């Protein structure tokens, strides 16, 4: 894999595409991987010169990304907006006590157990919020799915299926509630027109601070890595 020299050196993944008409760079929010897309007939040397010319942008983008951290006992993790310390404890179930998140069992499995706990809690909170907003709107949704999405916090399909990032449970409850209202509003308006935002305002008045919180702090919620924390499909 080509490497952009510097301190530190940066690996560049080259991707040839029949649809590409010019060089373009992308930095993944998931793992910081740098990908350079290029036309099929472009020369690799030209692509690397382009990357070198964009080195300052690449490094500034990487510097602005949250530092990924593997969650272990003793760490602090946000849960419903509260910063809880992960502590080992006897017993069978993960639970919250005061300012701690107590995790029983093998310490090597602590992160996976915390992820499972957060997903269950997220489903409970999101189902309650969606049920309430759907009742207020008078339009039921068909199902609710949790995933570990990076590009969006939620979505609403044409068949009424709602999808959310389970990491919303790490945000303050009002933020989770706003995202639930936002996606439920799409049951009435499958767009972001003024009519859609009027529905959001009806379901969740004064939503702008919650949206601003996500823009400012949301990306940091993706910096926590949980071993074996895959998607929870349904």
NUVEX-451266 format. One record per residue (C-alpha): residue number from 1; residue in one letter; x, y, z. Coordinates in Angstrom, 3 decimals. Layout:
residues N
<atom><num>NUM</num><residuo>a</residuo><px>X</px><py>Y</py><pz>Z</pz></atom>
...
This chain:
residues 234
<atom><num>1</num><residuo>x</residuo><px>0.000</px><py>0.000</py><pz>0.000</pz></atom>
<atom><num>2</num><residuo>x</residuo><px>1.448</px><py>3.432</py><pz>-0.911</pz></atom>
<atom><num>3</num><residuo>x</residuo><px>2.542</px><py>5.606</py><pz>1.990</pz></atom>
<atom><num>4</num><residuo>x</residuo><px>2.403</px><py>9.378</py><pz>2.302</pz></atom>
<atom><num>5</num><residuo>x</residuo><px>5.731</px><py>10.337</py><pz>3.942</pz></atom>
<atom><num>6</num><residuo>x</residuo><px>5.803</px><py>12.488</py><pz>7.041</pz></atom>
<atom><num>7</num><residuo>x</residuo><px>5.433</px><py>12.141</py><pz>10.783</pz></atom>
<atom><num>8</num><residuo>x</residuo><px>3.673</px><py>9.865</py><pz>11.117</pz></atom>
<atom><num>9</num><residuo>x</residuo><px>3.566</px><py>8.285</py><pz>7.633</pz></atom>
<atom><num>10</num><residuo>x</residuo><px>0.032</px><py>7.724</py><pz>6.326</pz></atom>
<atom><num>11</num><residuo>x</residuo><px>-1.048</px><py>4.718</py><pz>4.300</pz></atom>
<atom><num>12</num><residuo>x</residuo><px>-3.107</px><py>5.579</py><pz>1.209</pz></atom>
<atom><num>13</num><residuo>x</residuo><px>-5.514</px><py>2.990</py><pz>-0.220</pz></atom>
<atom><num>14</num><residuo>x</residuo><px>-5.822</px><py>3.451</py><pz>-3.988</pz></atom>
<atom><num>15</num><residuo>x</residuo><px>-9.190</px><py>2.637</py><pz>-5.548</pz></atom>
<atom><num>16</num><residuo>x</residuo><px>-9.659</px><py>2.635</py><pz>-9.322</pz></atom>
<atom><num>17</num><residuo>x</residuo><px>-13.188</px><py>3.386</py><pz>-10.464</pz></atom>
<atom><num>18</num><residuo>x</residuo><px>-14.827</px><py>3.432</py><pz>-13.881</pz></atom>
<atom><num>19</num><residuo>x</residuo><px>-17.030</px><py>6.264</py><pz>-12.666</pz></atom>
<atom><num>20</num><residuo>x</residuo><px>-14.191</px><py>8.445</py><pz>-11.403</pz></atom>
<atom><num>21</num><residuo>x</residuo><px>-13.352</px><py>11.396</py><pz>-13.629</pz></atom>
<atom><num>22</num><residuo>x</residuo><px>-10.797</px><py>12.919</py><pz>-11.295</pz></atom>
<atom><num>23</num><residuo>x</residuo><px>-8.838</px><py>12.158</py><pz>-8.139</pz></atom>
<atom><num>24</num><residuo>x</residuo><px>-10.732</px><py>12.344</py><pz>-4.851</pz></atom>
<atom><num>25</num><residuo>x</residuo><px>-9.820</px><py>11.646</py><pz>-1.240</pz></atom>
<atom><num>26</num><residuo>x</residuo><px>-11.914</px><py>10.238</py><pz>1.570</pz></atom>
<atom><num>27</num><residuo>x</residuo><px>-11.055</px><py>9.767</py><pz>5.247</pz></atom>
<atom><num>28</num><residuo>x</residuo><px>-13.224</px><py>7.146</py><pz>6.942</pz></atom>
<atom><num>29</num><residuo>x</residuo><px>-14.892</px><py>8.198</py><pz>10.176</pz></atom>
<atom><num>30</num><residuo>x</residuo><px>-14.943</px><py>4.555</py><pz>11.207</pz></atom>
<atom><num>31</num><residuo>x</residuo><px>-11.214</px><py>3.827</py><pz>11.306</pz></atom>
<atom><num>32</num><residuo>x</residuo><px>-9.366</px><py>6.817</py><pz>9.809</pz></atom>
<atom><num>33</num><residuo>x</residuo><px>-8.551</px><py>4.906</py><pz>6.627</pz></atom>
<atom><num>34</num><residuo>x</residuo><px>-7.512</px><py>7.228</py><pz>3.782</pz></atom>
<atom><num>35</num><residuo>x</residuo><px>-8.793</px><py>6.226</py><pz>0.327</pz></atom>
<atom><num>36</num><residuo>x</residuo><px>-7.834</px><py>7.882</py><pz>-2.940</pz></atom>
<atom><num>37</num><residuo>x</residuo><px>-10.253</px><py>7.193</py><pz>-5.789</pz></atom>
<atom><num>38</num><residuo>x</residuo><px>-8.837</px><py>7.524</py><pz>-9.302</pz></atom>
<atom><num>39</num><residuo>x</residuo><px>-9.889</px><py>6.997</py><pz>-12.939</pz></atom>
<atom><num>40</num><residuo>x</residuo><px>-9.140</px><py>3.597</py><pz>-14.435</pz></atom>
<atom><num>41</num><residuo>x</residuo><px>-6.388</px><py>4.867</py><pz>-16.739</pz></atom>
<atom><num>42</num><residuo>x</residuo><px>-4.748</px><py>7.292</py><pz>-14.323</pz></atom>
<atom><num>43</num><residuo>x</residuo><px>-1.169</px><py>6.571</py><pz>-13.316</pz></atom>
<atom><num>44</num><residuo>x</residuo><px>-0.348</px><py>5.740</py><pz>-9.722</pz></atom>
<atom><num>45</num><residuo>x</residuo><px>2.441</px><py>8.319</py><pz>-9.688</pz></atom>
<atom><num>46</num><residuo>x</residuo><px>-0.064</px><py>11.038</py><pz>-10.558</pz></atom>
<atom><num>47</num><residuo>x</residuo><px>-2.381</px><py>9.862</py><pz>-7.807</pz></atom>
<atom><num>48</num><residuo>x</residuo><px>0.394</px><py>9.978</py><pz>-5.233</pz></atom>
<atom><num>49</num><residuo>x</residuo><px>1.387</px><py>13.481</py><pz>-6.320</pz></atom>
<atom><num>50</num><residuo>x</residuo><px>-2.230</px><py>14.519</py><pz>-5.794</pz></atom>
<atom><num>51</num><residuo>x</residuo><px>-2.197</px><py>12.967</py><pz>-2.309</pz></atom>
<atom><num>52</num><residuo>x</residuo><px>1.049</px><py>14.774</py><pz>-1.475</pz></atom>
<atom><num>53</num><residuo>x</residuo><px>-0.510</px><py>18.081</py><pz>-2.538</pz></atom>
<atom><num>54</num><residuo>x</residuo><px>-3.419</px><py>17.372</py><pz>-0.166</pz></atom>
<atom><num>55</num><residuo>x</residuo><px>-1.224</px><py>16.233</py><pz>2.720</pz></atom>
<atom><num>56</num><residuo>x</residuo><px>-2.107</px><py>19.208</py><pz>4.918</pz></atom>
<atom><num>57</num><residuo>x</residuo><px>-5.843</px><py>18.540</py><pz>4.483</pz></atom>
<atom><num>58</num><residuo>x</residuo><px>-5.404</px><py>14.815</py><pz>5.170</pz></atom>
<atom><num>59</num><residuo>x</residuo><px>-3.454</px><py>15.410</py><pz>8.382</pz></atom>
<atom><num>60</num><residuo>x</residuo><px>-5.807</px><py>18.121</py><pz>9.639</pz></atom>
<atom><num>61</num><residuo>x</residuo><px>-8.802</px><py>15.856</py><pz>8.983</pz></atom>
<atom><num>62</num><residuo>x</residuo><px>-7.190</px><py>12.962</py><pz>10.832</pz></atom>
<atom><num>63</num><residuo>x</residuo><px>-6.223</px><py>15.263</py><pz>13.710</pz></atom>
<atom><num>64</num><residuo>x</residuo><px>-9.823</px><py>16.426</py><pz>14.050</pz></atom>
<atom><num>65</num><residuo>x</residuo><px>-11.201</px><py>12.917</py><pz>14.389</pz></atom>
<atom><num>66</num><residuo>x</residuo><px>-11.902</px><py>11.422</py><pz>17.802</pz></atom>
<atom><num>67</num><residuo>x</residuo><px>-9.228</px><py>9.082</py><pz>19.115</pz></atom>
<atom><num>68</num><residuo>x</residuo><px>-10.564</px><py>5.551</py><pz>19.166</pz></atom>
<atom><num>69</num><residuo>x</residuo><px>-10.334</px><py>3.933</py><pz>22.559</pz></atom>
<atom><num>70</num><residuo>x</residuo><px>-10.773</px><py>0.273</py><pz>23.478</pz></atom>
<atom><num>71</num><residuo>x</residuo><px>-13.085</px><py>0.142</py><pz>26.469</pz></atom>
<atom><num>72</num><residuo>x</residuo><px>-11.728</px><py>-1.660</py><pz>29.540</pz></atom>
<atom><num>73</num><residuo>x</residuo><px>-12.456</px><py>-1.829</py><pz>33.251</pz></atom>
<atom><num>74</num><residuo>x</residuo><px>-11.548</px><py>1.430</py><pz>34.948</pz></atom>
<atom><num>75</num><residuo>x</residuo><px>-12.557</px><py>3.522</py><pz>31.946</pz></atom>
<atom><num>76</num><residuo>x</residuo><px>-15.332</px><py>6.095</py><pz>31.975</pz></atom>
<atom><num>77</num><residuo>x</residuo><px>-18.158</px><py>5.669</py><pz>29.451</pz></atom>
<atom><num>78</num><residuo>x</residuo><px>-21.120</px><py>8.002</py><pz>28.885</pz></atom>
<atom><num>79</num><residuo>x</residuo><px>-24.512</px><py>6.415</py><pz>29.525</pz></atom>
<atom><num>80</num><residuo>x</residuo><px>-27.599</px><py>8.595</py><pz>29.019</pz></atom>
<atom><num>81</num><residuo>x</residuo><px>-25.352</px><py>11.622</py><pz>29.311</pz></atom>
<atom><num>82</num><residuo>x</residuo><px>-23.787</px><py>10.485</py><pz>32.612</pz></atom>
<atom><num>83</num><residuo>x</residuo><px>-20.119</px><py>9.583</py><pz>32.843</pz></atom>
<atom><num>84</num><residuo>x</residuo><px>-19.941</px><py>6.189</py><pz>34.534</pz></atom>
<atom><num>85</num><residuo>x</residuo><px>-16.813</px><py>4.324</py><pz>35.570</pz></atom>
<atom><num>86</num><residuo>x</residuo><px>-16.640</px><py>0.646</py><pz>34.623</pz></atom>
<atom><num>87</num><residuo>x</residuo><px>-15.939</px><py>-1.454</py><pz>37.711</pz></atom>
<atom><num>88</num><residuo>x</residuo><px>-15.699</px><py>-5.201</py><pz>38.237</pz></atom>
<atom><num>89</num><residuo>x</residuo><px>-18.316</px><py>-6.732</py><pz>40.509</pz></atom>
<atom><num>90</num><residuo>x</residuo><px>-19.658</px><py>-10.153</py><pz>41.550</pz></atom>
<atom><num>91</num><residuo>x</residuo><px>-22.987</px><py>-11.259</py><pz>40.148</pz></atom>
<atom><num>92</num><residuo>x</residuo><px>-24.515</px><py>-12.040</py><pz>36.776</pz></atom>
<atom><num>93</num><residuo>x</residuo><px>-25.801</px><py>-8.818</py><pz>35.236</pz></atom>
<atom><num>94</num><residuo>x</residuo><px>-24.375</px><py>-5.436</py><pz>34.299</pz></atom>
<atom><num>95</num><residuo>x</residuo><px>-25.991</px><py>-2.681</py><pz>36.333</pz></atom>
<atom><num>96</num><residuo>x</residuo><px>-25.714</px><py>1.006</py><pz>37.168</pz></atom>
<atom><num>97</num><residuo>x</residuo><px>-25.085</px><py>2.054</py><pz>40.753</pz></atom>
<atom><num>98</num><residuo>x</residuo><px>-24.455</px><py>5.686</py><pz>41.622</pz></atom>
<atom><num>99</num><residuo>x</residuo><px>-21.720</px><py>6.872</py><pz>39.244</pz></atom>
<atom><num>100</num><residuo>x</residuo><px>-20.509</px><py>3.402</py><pz>38.306</pz></atom>
<atom><num>101</num><residuo>x</residuo><px>-21.369</px><py>0.788</py><pz>35.711</pz></atom>
<atom><num>102</num><residuo>x</residuo><px>-20.783</px><py>-2.543</py><pz>37.442</pz></atom>
<atom><num>103</num><residuo>x</residuo><px>-19.636</px><py>-5.355</py><pz>35.155</pz></atom>
<atom><num>104</num><residuo>x</residuo><px>-19.463</px><py>-8.965</py><pz>36.409</pz></atom>
<atom><num>105</num><residuo>x</residuo><px>-17.615</px><py>-11.875</py><pz>34.856</pz></atom>
<atom><num>106</num><residuo>x</residuo><px>-14.336</px><py>-12.242</py><pz>33.000</pz></atom>
<atom><num>107</num><residuo>x</residuo><px>-12.636</px><py>-8.809</py><pz>32.699</pz></atom>
<atom><num>108</num><residuo>x</residuo><px>-11.603</px><py>-9.742</py><pz>29.143</pz></atom>
<atom><num>109</num><residuo>x</residuo><px>-15.285</px><py>-9.794</py><pz>28.209</pz></atom>
<atom><num>110</num><residuo>x</residuo><px>-16.175</px><py>-6.562</py><pz>30.004</pz></atom>
<atom><num>111</num><residuo>x</residuo><px>-16.386</px><py>-4.408</py><pz>26.875</pz></atom>
<atom><num>112</num><residuo>x</residuo><px>-18.639</px><py>-6.874</py><pz>25.066</pz></atom>
<atom><num>113</num><residuo>x</residuo><px>-20.910</px><py>-7.141</py><pz>28.099</pz></atom>
<atom><num>114</num><residuo>x</residuo><px>-21.138</px><py>-3.356</py><pz>28.371</pz></atom>
<atom><num>115</num><residuo>x</residuo><px>-22.032</px><py>-3.117</py><pz>24.675</pz></atom>
<atom><num>116</num><residuo>x</residuo><px>-24.783</px><py>-5.704</py><pz>25.107</pz></atom>
<atom><num>117</num><residuo>x</residuo><px>-26.131</px><py>-3.814</py><pz>28.121</pz></atom>
<atom><num>118</num><residuo>x</residuo><px>-26.140</px><py>-0.511</py><pz>26.214</pz></atom>
<atom><num>119</num><residuo>x</residuo><px>-27.979</px><py>-2.036</py><pz>23.252</pz></atom>
<atom><num>120</num><residuo>x</residuo><px>-30.739</px><py>-3.428</py><pz>25.480</pz></atom>
<atom><num>121</num><residuo>x</residuo><px>-31.058</px><py>-0.069</py><pz>27.229</pz></atom>
<atom><num>122</num><residuo>x</residuo><px>-31.070</px><py>1.772</py><pz>23.885</pz></atom>
<atom><num>123</num><residuo>x</residuo><px>-33.845</px><py>-0.433</py><pz>22.517</pz></atom>
<atom><num>124</num><residuo>x</residuo><px>-35.963</px><py>0.160</py><pz>25.615</pz></atom>
<atom><num>125</num><residuo>x</residuo><px>-35.522</px><py>3.948</py><pz>25.558</pz></atom>
<atom><num>126</num><residuo>x</residuo><px>-35.978</px><py>4.275</py><pz>21.786</pz></atom>
<atom><num>127</num><residuo>x</residuo><px>-39.051</px><py>2.019</py><pz>21.720</pz></atom>
<atom><num>128</num><residuo>x</residuo><px>-40.677</px><py>4.090</py><pz>24.447</pz></atom>
<atom><num>129</num><residuo>x</residuo><px>-39.872</px><py>7.354</py><pz>22.691</pz></atom>
<atom><num>130</num><residuo>x</residuo><px>-41.003</px><py>6.115</py><pz>19.263</pz></atom>
<atom><num>131</num><residuo>x</residuo><px>-44.223</px><py>4.661</py><pz>20.675</pz></atom>
<atom><num>132</num><residuo>x</residuo><px>-45.010</px><py>8.003</py><pz>22.313</pz></atom>
<atom><num>133</num><residuo>x</residuo><px>-44.236</px><py>10.102</py><pz>19.249</pz></atom>
<atom><num>134</num><residuo>x</residuo><px>-46.000</px><py>7.709</py><pz>16.865</pz></atom>
<atom><num>135</num><residuo>x</residuo><px>-49.113</px><py>7.861</py><pz>19.069</pz></atom>
<atom><num>136</num><residuo>x</residuo><px>-48.926</px><py>11.662</py><pz>19.037</pz></atom>
<atom><num>137</num><residuo>x</residuo><px>-48.618</px><py>11.655</py><pz>15.268</pz></atom>
<atom><num>138</num><residuo>x</residuo><px>-51.318</px><py>9.032</py><pz>14.794</pz></atom>
<atom><num>139</num><residuo>x</residuo><px>-49.095</px><py>6.945</py><pz>12.495</pz></atom>
<atom><num>140</num><residuo>x</residuo><px>-47.620</px><py>3.599</py><pz>13.603</pz></atom>
<atom><num>141</num><residuo>x</residuo><px>-44.184</px><py>2.391</py><pz>12.594</pz></atom>
<atom><num>142</num><residuo>x</residuo><px>-43.631</px><py>-1.167</py><pz>11.367</pz></atom>
<atom><num>143</num><residuo>x</residuo><px>-40.475</px><py>-2.150</py><pz>13.258</pz></atom>
<atom><num>144</num><residuo>x</residuo><px>-37.483</px><py>-0.753</py><pz>15.097</pz></atom>
<atom><num>145</num><residuo>x</residuo><px>-33.912</px><py>-1.818</py><pz>14.348</pz></atom>
<atom><num>146</num><residuo>x</residuo><px>-30.616</px><py>-0.933</py><pz>16.039</pz></atom>
<atom><num>147</num><residuo>x</residuo><px>-27.302</px><py>-0.752</py><pz>14.224</pz></atom>
<atom><num>148</num><residuo>x</residuo><px>-23.865</px><py>0.740</py><pz>14.781</pz></atom>
<atom><num>149</num><residuo>x</residuo><px>-24.109</px><py>3.284</py><pz>11.974</pz></atom>
<atom><num>150</num><residuo>x</residuo><px>-21.563</px><py>6.064</py><pz>11.473</pz></atom>
<atom><num>151</num><residuo>x</residuo><px>-23.175</px><py>8.132</py><pz>8.730</pz></atom>
<atom><num>152</num><residuo>x</residuo><px>-26.541</px><py>8.741</py><pz>10.379</pz></atom>
<atom><num>153</num><residuo>x</residuo><px>-28.206</px><py>8.540</py><pz>13.780</pz></atom>
<atom><num>154</num><residuo>x</residuo><px>-31.476</px><py>7.219</py><pz>12.451</pz></atom>
<atom><num>155</num><residuo>x</residuo><px>-33.583</px><py>6.610</py><pz>9.386</pz></atom>
<atom><num>156</num><residuo>x</residuo><px>-37.158</px><py>5.898</py><pz>8.363</pz></atom>
<atom><num>157</num><residuo>x</residuo><px>-37.983</px><py>3.645</py><pz>5.404</pz></atom>
<atom><num>158</num><residuo>x</residuo><px>-41.045</px><py>3.926</py><pz>3.174</pz></atom>
<atom><num>159</num><residuo>x</residuo><px>-42.538</px><py>0.833</py><pz>4.826</pz></atom>
<atom><num>160</num><residuo>x</residuo><px>-42.451</px><py>2.561</py><pz>8.222</pz></atom>
<atom><num>161</num><residuo>x</residuo><px>-39.349</px><py>0.767</py><pz>9.501</pz></atom>
<atom><num>162</num><residuo>x</residuo><px>-37.239</px><py>2.855</py><pz>11.879</pz></atom>
<atom><num>163</num><residuo>x</residuo><px>-33.496</px><py>2.377</py><pz>12.346</pz></atom>
<atom><num>164</num><residuo>x</residuo><px>-31.290</px><py>3.993</py><pz>14.978</pz></atom>
<atom><num>165</num><residuo>x</residuo><px>-27.701</px><py>3.922</py><pz>16.116</pz></atom>
<atom><num>166</num><residuo>x</residuo><px>-27.573</px><py>2.201</py><pz>19.494</pz></atom>
<atom><num>167</num><residuo>x</residuo><px>-24.882</px><py>4.702</py><pz>20.518</pz></atom>
<atom><num>168</num><residuo>x</residuo><px>-27.652</px><py>7.264</py><pz>21.055</pz></atom>
<atom><num>169</num><residuo>x</residuo><px>-27.987</px><py>5.727</py><pz>24.529</pz></atom>
<atom><num>170</num><residuo>x</residuo><px>-24.655</px><py>7.360</py><pz>25.353</pz></atom>
<atom><num>171</num><residuo>x</residuo><px>-26.073</px><py>10.836</py><pz>24.642</pz></atom>
<atom><num>172</num><residuo>x</residuo><px>-28.317</px><py>12.790</py><pz>27.030</pz></atom>
<atom><num>173</num><residuo>x</residuo><px>-31.904</px><py>11.448</py><pz>27.080</pz></atom>
<atom><num>174</num><residuo>x</residuo><px>-33.269</px><py>14.590</py><pz>25.427</pz></atom>
<atom><num>175</num><residuo>x</residuo><px>-30.993</px><py>14.006</py><pz>22.422</pz></atom>
<atom><num>176</num><residuo>x</residuo><px>-32.214</px><py>10.424</py><pz>22.003</pz></atom>
<atom><num>177</num><residuo>x</residuo><px>-35.804</px><py>11.663</py><pz>22.326</pz></atom>
<atom><num>178</num><residuo>x</residuo><px>-35.258</px><py>14.294</py><pz>19.625</pz></atom>
<atom><num>179</num><residuo>x</residuo><px>-33.791</px><py>11.750</py><pz>17.174</pz></atom>
<atom><num>180</num><residuo>x</residuo><px>-36.763</px><py>9.452</py><pz>17.811</pz></atom>
<atom><num>181</num><residuo>x</residuo><px>-39.161</px><py>12.331</py><pz>17.112</pz></atom>
<atom><num>182</num><residuo>x</residuo><px>-37.210</px><py>13.265</py><pz>13.987</pz></atom>
<atom><num>183</num><residuo>x</residuo><px>-37.479</px><py>9.790</py><pz>12.480</pz></atom>
<atom><num>184</num><residuo>x</residuo><px>-41.110</px><py>9.317</py><pz>13.510</pz></atom>
<atom><num>185</num><residuo>x</residuo><px>-41.893</px><py>12.630</py><pz>11.782</pz></atom>
<atom><num>186</num><residuo>x</residuo><px>-40.754</px><py>11.008</py><pz>8.537</pz></atom>
<atom><num>187</num><residuo>x</residuo><px>-43.766</px><py>8.704</py><pz>8.782</pz></atom>
<atom><num>188</num><residuo>x</residuo><px>-45.765</px><py>11.773</py><pz>7.762</pz></atom>
<atom><num>189</num><residuo>x</residuo><px>-43.185</px><py>13.599</py><pz>5.628</pz></atom>
<atom><num>190</num><residuo>x</residuo><px>-40.492</px><py>11.584</py><pz>3.839</pz></atom>
<atom><num>191</num><residuo>x</residuo><px>-38.337</px><py>14.660</py><pz>3.242</pz></atom>
<atom><num>192</num><residuo>x</residuo><px>-36.796</px><py>17.606</py><pz>5.074</pz></atom>
<atom><num>193</num><residuo>x</residuo><px>-39.235</px><py>20.210</py><pz>3.817</pz></atom>
<atom><num>194</num><residuo>x</residuo><px>-40.703</px><py>23.011</py><pz>5.963</pz></atom>
<atom><num>195</num><residuo>x</residuo><px>-43.725</px><py>20.750</py><pz>6.436</pz></atom>
<atom><num>196</num><residuo>x</residuo><px>-41.461</px><py>18.059</py><pz>7.906</pz></atom>
<atom><num>197</num><residuo>x</residuo><px>-39.899</px><py>20.444</py><pz>10.398</pz></atom>
<atom><num>198</num><residuo>x</residuo><px>-43.368</px><py>21.597</py><pz>11.455</pz></atom>
<atom><num>199</num><residuo>x</residuo><px>-44.153</px><py>17.980</py><pz>12.320</pz></atom>
<atom><num>200</num><residuo>x</residuo><px>-40.912</px><py>17.734</py><pz>14.308</pz></atom>
<atom><num>201</num><residuo>x</residuo><px>-41.807</px><py>20.942</py><pz>16.140</pz></atom>
<atom><num>202</num><residuo>x</residuo><px>-45.191</px><py>19.469</py><pz>17.041</pz></atom>
<atom><num>203</num><residuo>x</residuo><px>-43.682</px><py>16.240</py><pz>18.360</pz></atom>
<atom><num>204</num><residuo>x</residuo><px>-40.625</px><py>17.765</py><pz>20.025</pz></atom>
<atom><num>205</num><residuo>x</residuo><px>-40.743</px><py>21.548</py><pz>20.544</pz></atom>
<atom><num>206</num><residuo>x</residuo><px>-37.417</px><py>23.319</py><pz>21.095</pz></atom>
<atom><num>207</num><residuo>x</residuo><px>-35.454</px><py>20.590</py><pz>19.285</pz></atom>
<atom><num>208</num><residuo>x</residuo><px>-32.602</px><py>22.795</py><pz>18.063</pz></atom>
<atom><num>209</num><residuo>x</residuo><px>-30.346</px><py>22.470</py><pz>21.155</pz></atom>
<atom><num>210</num><residuo>x</residuo><px>-30.500</px><py>18.669</py><pz>20.871</pz></atom>
<atom><num>211</num><residuo>x</residuo><px>-29.605</px><py>18.771</py><pz>17.190</pz></atom>
<atom><num>212</num><residuo>x</residuo><px>-26.724</px><py>21.141</py><pz>17.976</pz></atom>
<atom><num>213</num><residuo>x</residuo><px>-25.469</px><py>18.753</py><pz>20.681</pz></atom>
<atom><num>214</num><residuo>x</residuo><px>-25.233</px><py>15.953</py><pz>18.123</pz></atom>
<atom><num>215</num><residuo>x</residuo><px>-23.325</px><py>18.135</py><pz>15.691</pz></atom>
<atom><num>216</num><residuo>x</residuo><px>-20.860</px><py>19.155</py><pz>18.397</pz></atom>
<atom><num>217</num><residuo>x</residuo><px>-20.462</px><py>15.966</py><pz>20.424</pz></atom>
<atom><num>218</num><residuo>x</residuo><px>-21.957</px><py>13.119</py><pz>18.396</pz></atom>
<atom><num>219</num><residuo>x</residuo><px>-18.789</px><py>12.063</py><pz>16.642</pz></atom>
<atom><num>220</num><residuo>x</residuo><px>-17.072</px><py>11.453</py><pz>19.973</pz></atom>
<atom><num>221</num><residuo>x</residuo><px>-19.603</px><py>8.708</py><pz>20.761</pz></atom>
<atom><num>222</num><residuo>x</residuo><px>-18.086</px><py>6.666</py><pz>17.941</pz></atom>
<atom><num>223</num><residuo>x</residuo><px>-14.638</px><py>6.771</py><pz>19.526</pz></atom>
<atom><num>224</num><residuo>x</residuo><px>-15.505</px><py>4.056</py><pz>22.067</pz></atom>
<atom><num>225</num><residuo>x</residuo><px>-14.651</px><py>0.583</py><pz>20.797</pz></atom>
<atom><num>226</num><residuo>x</residuo><px>-16.352</px><py>-2.429</py><pz>22.302</pz></atom>
<atom><num>227</num><residuo>x</residuo><px>-14.947</px><py>-5.875</py><pz>21.538</pz></atom>
<atom><num>228</num><residuo>x</residuo><px>-17.417</px><py>-8.123</py><pz>19.803</pz></atom>
<atom><num>229</num><residuo>x</residuo><px>-19.881</px><py>-5.218</py><pz>19.664</pz></atom>
<atom><num>230</num><residuo>x</residuo><px>-21.486</px><py>-5.993</py><pz>16.342</pz></atom>
<atom><num>231</num><residuo>x</residuo><px>-24.796</px><py>-4.803</py><pz>14.951</pz></atom>
<atom><num>232</num><residuo>x</residuo><px>-28.049</px><py>-5.702</py><pz>16.688</pz></atom>
<atom><num>233</num><residuo>x</residuo><px>-30.306</px><py>-6.341</py><pz>13.729</pz></atom>
<atom><num>234</num><residuo>x</residuo><px>-33.773</px><py>-6.623</py><pz>15.191</pz></atom>
